[in-house]
């Protein structure tokens, strides 16, 4: 396993997604600067080839001892839908720093998803990393949250279909910041 093979597999079977959700636990809402909204990036790969997904996970985990002290990728199995005949494996890589590290290593070899990865790295370097509220408390202001969402919208615009209701305009309307 190497980065070139991983990039090719990611280009064909992977996705860069953002989970946008509102915190429901009261203790976290108290000090929120954006009404409790959060954004979490994930690189996901879904495939019926369980062995290859496990090889990619092992490849990433071999770096974890050097890069991260905690595991930030995991493997699970999605149950088959009614129209599908078998379960599908899914590798998920999550967290701003972890996804950034993987994106940095995939960019030289990626073809189909290179632009998405480049925009993501730009988001991390220019918006996430310099922001003290993200480095220390993970509490972005509404203005900072909108800046992040603009990058998310750029990435999502490169995908083949519409991506959910949460976009920059949704939050501008929600907060009256037009």
Secondary structure by P-SEA (a helix, b strand, c coil): ccaaaaaaaaaccccbbbbbbbbccccccccccccccbbbbbbcccccaaaaaaaaaaaaaaaccccccccccbbbbbcccccccbbbbbbbbbcaaaaaaaaaaaccccccaaaaaaaaaaaaaccccccccccccccccaaaaaaaaaaaaaaaaacccccccccaaaaaaaaccc
